[in-house]
């Protein structure tokens, strides 16, 4: 039986840099840039190592803005992604 990504019994709460980046689905280098930019929370200094709180990383997804279609021509022409996808399927 698969284990949920949010199952605290099976996954550590604290993640080292590479694991935290992998958890977010980004490269460690991009992760570092996002930490410096303030988009990703800073690590906790625990036991002499930097550890990111997995729960804090989860909050990034919980509060992440959804992509917006800002192509003004779609609204002018009455096109949207759902309509386009639907018309291609039929």
N, C-alpha and C positions, 0 to 999 in steps of 0.2 A: 504494500500500500504506500503510495507516495506521501511524503511529508510536506506539509504546508511550509512556505517560505517564512511565515510568521510564527512557527512552532518553536517557542522558546526552550522546549525540552530537548530539542535536537541540535540547535544551533547556538553558538556562543553569542552573548549580548555584545561583547566588545570585539571589534574587528581591527586588525592591523591595516596599514595603508593599502597594500595590494588587495587584501580581501574586501576592504570597504569599497574600493574602486570597482572590483569585480561584482560586488553586491549591487552597485548602482548601474552596472552594465557599461562602464566607461573605462578608458585606459588610466593607469596610475598617473601618467603625465597630465592628462586632462583633469583628473581628480585633483592633483596638486594646484593647478591653475584655478579651479573652482573654489578650493579652500582659500587661496590667497585673495580671490575676488569676493569672498564672503558668501558665496552661493551655497557652499557646503559648510556645515558646522566645523569648528576647530576641534581637534582631538582632546581627549582628557589625558593628562599625564599620570598614568597609573603604573605603579611598580617599576618606574624607570623607563617606560615605553609609552609611545603615543598610541592611544586606542580610541577608535570612533565608536560611539554608541549606536548600535543597529536601530534602536527605536527612534533616535534623532534622524537617522538616514531615512527611515520609513516616513517620517513627517514631510520630507521633501516631496515624496510622491503624493501624499495625502493633500498637500496644499499647492501642488504644482498647477500652474494655469494651463488650461487646455489650449491647443493650437487654434489660432483664429485665422480664417481665410480673409486676408486683407486685400485681395485682388478686386479692385473696384469694378472692373469690367464684368465679373461674375454677377454682381448685384444689378448692374445696368442691363445685362442681357438675360437676367432671370435664371442664371445657372448657379447651381450649388453642387457640392460633392455628392450628396445623397441622390439628387436627381440624376446626375451624370452616371453614377454607379448603377442606379436602378434602370436607367434607359439602356445601358450596355448589357444588362442581364436579360432583358426581354427581347 
